[in-house]
């Protein structure tokens, strides 16, 4: 079975692929691009907790440091 750009399995024929896309569109099956969706869920929960526990000034300082590191590369 051929693989897509991120390594996901796809049907080899056009009709099979069309059926798969239709099932994803109708919600019959769920396509996840993440290999471990639970990690994303816990990451979002951590981000929410961090936002609650830090002040606006602290978040601003964290964002400035992150931007400096990104632009430094």
C-alpha positions in Angstrom: 0.0 0.0 0.0 1.5 3.4 -0.9 2.3 6.0 1.7 1.5 9.7 1.7 3.9 12.6 2.4 3.9 12.0 6.2 4.1 8.2 5.8 0.3 7.6 6.2 -1.2 4.6 4.5 -3.4 5.4 1.4 -5.3 3.2 -1.0 -3.5 2.5 -4.2 -6.4 3.1 -6.6 -8.3 6.4 -7.2 -11.7 4.9 -6.3 -10.5 3.5 -3.0 -8.8 6.8 -2.2 -12.1 8.7 -3.1 -14.1 6.4 -0.8 -11.6 7.0 2.0 -11.7 10.8 1.6 -15.6 10.7 1.6 -15.6 8.7 4.8 -13.2 11.2 6.5 -15.4 14.1 5.3 -18.6 12.5 6.6 -17.0 11.7 9.9 -17.4 7.9 9.5 -13.7 7.4 10.1 -11.2 9.8 11.7 -7.9 10.7 10.2 -5.2 11.7 12.6 -2.0 13.2 11.3 -0.3 12.9 14.7 1.1 9.5 15.6 0.2 10.0 19.3 -2.8 12.4 19.6 -2.7 12.0 23.4 0.5 14.0 23.5 -1.2 16.9 21.8 -4.1 16.8 24.2 -1.8 16.8 27.2 0.2 19.6 25.6 -2.9 21.7 25.2 -3.8 21.1 28.9 -0.3 22.1 30.0 -0.5 25.3 28.0 -3.9 26.2 29.5 -2.5 25.5 33.0 0.6 27.6 32.3 -1.6 30.5 31.1 -3.6 30.4 34.3 -0.6 30.2 36.6 1.5 33.0 35.0 0.9 36.7 34.9 0.6 38.7 31.7 4.1 40.2 32.4 5.7 36.8 32.9 4.0 35.5 29.7 5.3 38.5 27.8 8.9 37.9 29.0 8.7 34.2 28.0 7.4 35.2 24.6 10.3 37.7 24.2 12.9 35.1 25.1 11.3 32.6 22.6 11.3 35.2 19.8 15.0 36.1 20.5 16.0 32.4 20.3 14.0 31.9 17.1 15.5 35.0 15.4 19.0 34.2 16.7 19.2 31.1 14.6 
